[in-house]
Amino acid sequence: MSENTQAELEKELRERILVLDGAMGTTIRGYGLDEAAARGDRFKDNEEDLLNNGDILTLTRPDVIGDIHKRFYEAGSDIVETNTFSGTAISQSDFFVAPPGDEDRKDPEFYQGVLDNRALCDLAHELNFESARLCRKWADNIGSDTGRKRFVAGAIGPLTVSLSVSPDAEDPGFRTVTFDQVHADYKRQVRALIEGGVDILMVETIFDSLNAKAALVAIQDVFAEDTVEFPIIISAAVGKGGDTLISGQDILALWTAVRNCKPLAIGLNCSLGPDLMRPSIETLSDAADTFVSAYPNAGLPDPLSPTGFPYSPEDMEGYIDDFAASGFVNLVGGCCGNTPDHIAAIARAAARHAPRAVPSLAPFATA
């Protein structure tokens, strides 16, 4: 990353609505891969199935993941995310650690064992590093071919465990992980993404604000310890009704909790379709004195639809057109169900409108 990436992105975001990418998992399914393809030779003897571990395809099928990055950039994405949504050792342990029973995962020492597993942690580092390098390659190639610079966002997902919510209904105070464990795992991921060449760090699909806080503290610690700094995008997933995160926190409470990180952008993704997300995006647009992003699912899941989601590219174009015309957004894209065709349609909508003007908000009065 050049030293001027933050300023460069801020300038672009004031001049036009930038476009993010679409759904990695949805697009992977279009390649018809099977379990053998996901495993490759390297992981052919793994005890657990790997087909649903999209991140591992960076190592076993880089041709597929590279082609997906290429297609999203060609569709009009300015920013594409690395294939690292589950790139922590904690998340990868679901695929590479097979305890005798689910009860073992409720042992407070289980995830410490995960983090002490050198092979698993080395794999997590490799996944993030190679994913960043692969996305960087296509950002630079397409940027050179088109004469328009493209950016790489290091995707930092929410984990498969929660710091805020107990997995045991009989013991509401119980947690399977500690803040320190989650923080350490995220630091490893952040360093590998930076080493691989990302421009942006994106803490995304936040359902638990304490998990997100651990990721953001990890980012700030890496910045301080390694004397680096990168733009940060923070994106939450709201639950049914669209009023709160899935773990119950109000979206404005999340913004208050993370504002001190001075993110390049705050926004919403995944979870609901754009229609149900709209009120929360409007609320966030009014409250945030930074750029606002939105990359919703292509509607709520629908098993009868070819992509598993009901909204077509034209549908998403209409919804994003409304967001942009209403002055809600600075960055737009698509989450689950959004293919490169959807992103091309979203890019058309973005091009028709000026970006949201970032408000100058007065501080709260004090007595």
N, C-alpha and C positions, 0 to 999 in steps of 0.2 A: 504494500500500500504506500502510495506517495503521501508526503506530509500534508498535502493540500486536499486529501480526499473528502474530509468533512466540509470544507469550504466549497469544494466542487459540487458536492451533492446538494448542499444548501442552495447554491446558485441555481442549479437545475430545477430544484423543487419549487423555487419561487417563480420560475419561468413557465413551467409546464407540469402536468400530472405525469409522474413516472409510472411505469408498468412493472409489476412483479411477475413471477412465473405462476404456474398452475400446480396441479396435484401430481406429485411423483408416483404415489401408489396407484392411482387410477391409470396413469399413462403406462406404467410398467405392465399392468394387466393386458394391455393391448399387444404385447409382444408374445403372449402365449407361452411363457416360460413354465417349466415343470420343476419338480423337486431336484432332479439331477442337475438341471441347469443352474439352479440357485446354489447348490453345493459346490459344483465344479470338482476338480481333482483334489483341491486342497482340503475341502471339508467333507469329502465323500463318506467318511466314517463317523461323522458327528452323530451323537445319540438323539438329538432333538431335531425336528423338522426346521428347515431354514427358508422355505418358500415365502413365508410371510415376513421375513427379515429383509426388507428392501435395502437396508443399508449395506448388507453383505455383498450385494450385487456390484458395488463399486470395485470389489476385489475379484469376484468370480465372473462378472459380465460387465467390465468397464465399457465395452462396445455399446451395450444397451443404455447404460446411464449416460455416457457421453452423447449418444444420439438424442436422448431426451433433452439434455441441456441445450444441444444445438437447435433442436426444434423449437424450444421455448424462446431462445434468443431470436431465431428467425421469425417467430410469430409476433415479435415486437417487444419482448421483455427487455427492460433496461437493467433489471436486477434479477438474478437467478440464485436460488438457494442451493447450497451443497446438500448432498444426499446423506445427511447426518442427523435426522430427526431423532433416532434412537442410538446416537453415537457414544453414549456413556457406557462405562463398564456395568453399571447397575442395570440399565435397560438391556444391554447385550447378554446379561446373565440369564435372561429368560430363554435364550436360544442355545447357550453354551454350558449352562450348569443345570444338571438334572438331579435335584435332591430326591431322596426316597419318597417323599410326600409333600403336599402343600404345607403341612404344619411346620416343616423345617424352615420355610420362608418367614414364619412368624417368630422365629428365634432371633432375639436382638443381635446375636453375633453373626447371623447369616450374611448380611450385607458387608460386615467388616471382613468376612472371609472372601467375599467377592472382590473387595478393594485390595486385599492382600494377595490376590491371585495374579501373579506377574504376567502369565500368558494372556489372561483376559484383558488386563490393563494395557499390555502392549498391543493387543488387537484393537482396542478402542482408540489408541493413539494412531495406529496405522489407518483405520477406517476414516478418521477425521482428516488426517494429513493427505491421504490419497484422494479423498472426495474433494477437498479444496483444490488440489492440483488439477484434477480432471475438469472441474468447473472453470477454473482459471484459464485452462487451455482454450476452452470454447468461448469464454468471454473475450479473450484476446483475439482469437481467430475471427469471430463474427464482428468484433469491433473494428478490426483492421479491414475486413472485407467491405463493411458498410460505411466506414468513416465516422461512426458514432460510438463513443466509448460505452462499454458494458461493464457492469459491476457484479461482484460475487458476494453473496451474503452467507456467512457461516450459520447454518441452522442449528439451534440449540433447543431441543425439545423438552417437554415437561416431566419426563421420567414416567415409570410405570408404578411408582409408589408415591405416597403423599406425606408431607410433613405436617399438614394441618388436620387431616381426617384419619381417624383410626380405622384399620381394616377389620377390627373386632367389635361387633355391636355390644358385646358384653363387657368390654373394657375400653371406654372412650378415651382414656389417657394413653393407651398403648400406641406406639409407632414402630414400624419395622426398620426405620432408618433415623439417624440423627442429622441435625443441621450440618455438623462438621463433616460427616461422611458425604453428604450430597455436595457440599461446598468443594471438597477435595476432588470429587469425580468431575465436577464441572470445570475446575481449574485445569485438569488434564485435557479435557475436550477443547477448551478455549485456546490453550497453548498450541495444540496440534492444528487447529484451524488457522491460527495466525501463521504458523510455520508453513502451512500449505499454500498460503497466498490469498486469503480472503480480504475484501475491502471493508466489510461490515460484519458486525456480530448481531444476530437476530435471535432474541429470546422469544420463542413463539408458542402459540397454542397453550397459553397459560390457563390452567384450570385451578391451580393452587398458588396463591400469591407468595406463600412462604418458600415453595420450591423456586419460584422466580427470583425471590430475594436472594436465595443461596446462589443462583446463577449470576445475578448482578453483582453480588459481593465478590464472587470468584473473578469476574471480569475486572472489577476495580482493583483487586489484589494483583492480578497478572499485570495490569497496566503499571501499577506502582513498582512491582518487583522487577519487571523486565524493561521499564522505561519505554513503553509504547502506548499508543492511544488510537482507538478505532471508533468510528461512528457506531451507535447502538440503536437498534429498532426493537421495540417491545410490543408484542401482540398477544392479546388475550382471547380466550374462547368463552363465550357466554352461554348460559344454559337455557333450558326451555322457558319461554316467556321473554328472554332477551334482557332481563333486568340485572342479572348478577352473573359472576363467574360460576362455573359448575360447582365450585366449593362454597359458594354462597356470598362472596364478597361483591359489593357494589363496584361498578366500573370506575366511578369517581374516587372511591376509596383506594382502588388500585393505583390510579393516577397520582393521588396524594402520596402513596407509599413509594413510588418509583421516580417521582419528579426530580428528586435530588441527584439522580444519575445523569440528568441532562441528556435524555435520548434524542437522537435525530428525529425519531418519530414514535408515536404511540398509536396503537390501533387494535382492531379486532380481526379475527380470522376463524376459519373452520366452523364448528358447532352448528349454527342455524343457517338457513338460506338468507339471501340478501334482504328479502322482504321483512323477515322477523328481526334481522340485525339492524335495520334502518334506525329505529328510535335510539338505540345505544350509540350508533355512530354520530347521530345528530347531537346527542348529549356530550359526547367526547369532543366533538368539533367545537362546541361552544366553550368548553372548559380548558382545553389544552393549549398552552402557549408554545407549542412546537408543532411539527408537521403531523398529519393524521393519515394512517393507512387503513385500508379495508381489503381483505381478500377472503370473501365468504365461500362456503360450499355452494355447489350448483343445486341448491335446494336441500331439503331433508332426504335422508337415504330412501331409495325406492328400488327394491330388488327386481322390479319388472322393467326398469330402464336399462338400456345397453351398458351405460357406465356405472349403474348403481345409484344414479342421482337424476332427478327429473328435468332439470333445466338445460335447454339447448344453448349453443353459443349465442344465438339471437336473443334468447331470454336474458342471459347474463349481460349482453350488450345493453339491453334496455334498463336493467336494474342499475348498472354502473353509470349509465347515462344520467339517470335520476340522481344518484349520489353526487356526481360531478356538477350537474346543473344546479343542484341545491347548495353548492359551495361547501360540501362536507369533507372533501378528501384532497390529499396531495400524492398519495401512492395507491394504486389499485392493482388487484390481481385476483386469482382464484385459488381456493383450497380444494377439498375433496370433490371429485367429479369434474374438475375443470381440466380439459385436455389442451394441447396447443391450439386447436381450433377455437376453443373458448377464449384463450388468451388473445388470439388475433382479433376476435370480436370486441373484447374488453379494451384492447389498445385502440380500436377505432372510436369507441366511446370516449376514451380519455383524450384523444386528439381533438375532439370537438369543443373542449371546455378549458377555461382558465383554471389554474389550481386554486385551492382554498387559500385565502389570506390569513396568515397566522395572526391571531389577535394579540394585542399588548394588554395584559391583564394587570390591574392595579393590585398591590399586595393587600391582604386583609388589614383592616384598621385595628389598632390596638388601643386599649383603654389607657 
